Structures are given as structure tokens and as C-alpha cells.
Amino acid sequence: MSEMNKNIVFSIVAKNYLPLAFALGESVLRLNNDVDFCILLADSADDLILEEQPYKVYLMDNLILSPEQLVDMEFKYNVTEFCTSVKPYFFDFVFSLGYERAIYFDPDILTFKSVQPIFDELNDKSIVVTPHYLTPEITYTGLTTESLILHGGAFNFGFIAVANTFAGGQFVKWWMNRLFDKCYQDKIESLHTDQKWGDLIPSLFTKDLLISQDMGRNMAFWNLHERNLSTENDEYVISNRITKAPQTTPLMFFHFAGYDISASTGRVHKNHPEYSLAEFPELNTLYVHYGKALKRNGYDRYVKFRYGFDFYANGELIQPYQRRLYRRLGIDGMNFTKPFNVGAQSFYSLMKRNGLLGNKSNKNIGKSNEFNMAGFESKLTKLNFLMSWAKKILGADKYFLLLKFMQRYARAENQSFLIKEAKDSYYFINENRDYSRLN
């Protein structure tokens, strides 16, 4: 830490996202002379020479986690879950270095104004967050469904700022505890990585929280229905699409969530083909600017890096359901201190003995959906035919009771009976119950 700077901005990435963090750092330091910027690499450092990176890159061993705890998190979480799970741990780390105020930005963000106003707010408050949107509508018009917003949480944690105060420290410690084993993306458990926990902050840290009402912060796909981008005096400004109020707000930072660098799809968000950039032509210049920033910062080189924690020690891909079975076995007391290993007593060998390694070449099993699955309509027709027969056999009441049960039963955590070594101790998990009190 430099002697004069007490403020820091940081991001957390896997190796292939480093150019995004570089572009973020470039935008932050261009506009803020009195802040430091750094990156936490939530990945193995293989194939990287840290000293050659344009910004300070910290490794995972800087965090206050034992080697056993760290490898447990690296294995049980996917890349998104893991990168978000270590966020409060890195806040804790930078505070231990002496920083007084810290801002976290997702790597797919660029700043367009100084972030000093946020640091100023941390002189009076210990936590600053941004809601997904700010304007109520009787009839909702947003691009993201309200059910998805409710699942994701009231606040978007692509940004969060915390002060190194007693209250800020209490919040960080509380958040660390929750994310060690509850940072999954799981609708059944009402978890959305690190972000859903933010819904509790207004109740638990009421006096220490600032919910920012600045529309120039965290403009993104989920609030395009509310915020219109334009320029005034060669600067980006935001106006309210819903209220049509004449006032404008300077754009402080834009969140390029779902950005497709190829731009060949013409989508606002790569996972939402229903929305075209043609509907938001004011974003074109901004998106082109971001693409150039990524290219300038080495995107074509870094995008080829593999996520180091996606593979067993023998190079085979770890499938999403294997991570969840690992979690379930841990709940049942069957622990593996070196889950990436492939030896005789390893988690890998357990999966192999029970026929749960799957297709080693299938890299997209966790990303299949109705848009990218080959022959989806045909498969759905066949499934509907089978389910129609199930309804005839069971009757309507029992059929829909079965479907209700299957919502939980179909989770990978409830499939541990497929492992013969765990079969005798199997029990069904309903996330709403504390089974330890029933035994």
C-alpha cells in the first residue's frame, strides 16, 4: 500500500477474465489518483508470470483460510460461486493491510467518473450497496423477470463498498461465515452466490448501511427499462425512462453483464436472445468502447486459459453434479482432504467405482438450456409423451404430488444413494429442516 492512499478498489477473477479486470483497473486509475487497485486471482496461477501483470495480483494463500478450507471451497464451488465466495475474505485481507475504505467491482465493469463520492460516503456509513433498480412500476417493464430479481436479491453485488470500521468488520466476518459453505447458485435453497445474503443487510446493519439512489451507479441489463443513456458535453449521462424527468445523472460505472465480445449476435445480453441491441442503439458506442478496452488488455490471449479448479489431477473435467455430491457426502461426514486427487481412496475413485464420472468429453452439461440443446423440441415432445402416460397411471392428484416431490428429489444432493458406500446412511434432504435435531 502506498503511504498516502487509504482507499482501494479491487476485483476477483479467474485467469481468463484478467483482461476484464485490467480494463477495469485502467478506467479506475485514469480517473482516481488517490486510490490503489489490485486483483485477487481466484484460480491457479499456472501459466502466469505475476510480475508481468499490469496490476498487483494476489493469490488465494493471502486469505485467512486454512489449506484444507481453501481446497474444499475450490472443489465444491463452480467458478462463479468460488469467485464470489472469497469476496468478504479479500475485504478482510485488504483491511489487514491498513486500508480504511474498499470498493469491490465485478471485472465486467468500467468506471466513467471518479469513485471518490463512494469513498466519501464511507466516512459516515460502513456499507454502500446499489439496488438492481430504483423506480417502482405498477406494471413492470424490465428486461429481467421480477422472479429472477427476487431470486438474485434486492442488491447487485457486482459492486459493494465497505469501510474498515467496527460495523464494517462485523459485516465482513458475518458474510465470510455464510459464504464458506452457503455460496451456491441454488433456487431451491434461495441462494444466489454471495449476493442473496445482501437482502438481510438492511435489517442486521441498519444504521451502517447506505442504499445508493444514484442512477449513475451500476447501470446494466437489469435496469435498462429504467435508465436511458445519452451524452452531455462529451460525457455519458443517465435519465429516467419511466418518470421521464428532465434531470440527468453522470454515469459513474456501467456493468457489462452478459457482454458478448464477438458482437455477432447483436444481443444486449448473451443469455437473452429475446433482446436485441437494435432496441437500445444508444449502447452501441459504449459496447464498442468496451470491446476495444478488452482487446487492448489482452483478451485474445487470456481467454484461452482454462479455469484451474475445473479439473481433477489427471486432467479430467469435474462435472457440476460431482461438486454437489461432494457437498452431500461432506454433510454426511464423508470428507476428502484432497478432492482433486485421483488415488485409490480419493473422491474421484469413489465416483469412478459408482459409475458417476459421466462423459469425460462433455464440457457443457452444466450449461445446457432450451436454446443450446440439440433437438430440444424433439426431446421435449418425447418427455411430454412419457409424462402424459404417468398422469394416466397415477391420476392427476398423485401426478402433481410427484412433481412437487421431484423438485427436491431431482437435486444432485439427493442422489447420494447412487453411491454404494453412502447408501446405508442415506436420507432425503429438505432444505427447510434441521435434520440434526431429528436424530
Secondary structure, 3 states (H helix, E strand, C coil): CCCCCCEEEEEEECHHHHHHHHHHHHHHHHHCCCCEEEEEECCCCCCCCHHHCCCEEECHHHCCCCHHHHHHHHHHCCHHHHHHHCHHHHHHHHHHCCCCEEEEECCCEEECCCCHHHHHHCCCCCEEECECCCCCCCCCCCCCCHHHHHHHCCECCCEEEEECCHHHHHHHHHHHHHHHHCCCEECCCCEECCCHHHHHHHHHCHHHEEECCCCCEEECHHHCCCEEEEEECCEEEEEECCCCCCCCEECCEEECCCCCCCCCCCECCCCCCCCEHHHCHHHHHHHHHHHHHHHHCCHHHHCCCCCHHHECCCCCECCHHHHHHHHHHHHCCCCCCCCCCCCCCCHHHHHHHCCCCCCCCCCCHHHCCCCCCCCHHHHHHHHHHHHHHHHHHHCHHHHHHHHHHHHHHCCHHHHHHHCHHHHCCCCCCCCCCCHHHCC
